[in-house]
Amino acid sequence: MKHNVYFDGKVQSLGVNTEEGYATVGVITPGKYSFSNDYEEHVIIITGTLKVKLPGEGWKTVKRNETYVVPSKSLFEVEAGADVAYICYYKGRRAE
């Protein structure tokens, strides 16, 4: 299991090998954060609401049980007004 910590601990995740491939389960505390990625990400919000700004798009709100997809090799932003939990599946990434 791999523990990832970002933005002085305000975003944290645990890596896990699933039947669908490598994934992370994480928590985002209130704030606005910018990320980059190497792999396509399929993110399902477990609890809370997250605003997401994907490349070439405006801000959209993603709620509990909804999914957003981030293209590989992207820069994107997220904003949380309260704690948000998610699971993120990485397409094409091998298990660790």
Secondary structure, 3 states (H helix, E strand, C coil): CEEEEEHHHCEEEEEEEECCEEEEEEEECCEEEEEECCCEEEEEEEECCEEEECCCCCEEEECCCCEEEECCCCEEEEEECCCEEEEEEEECCCCC
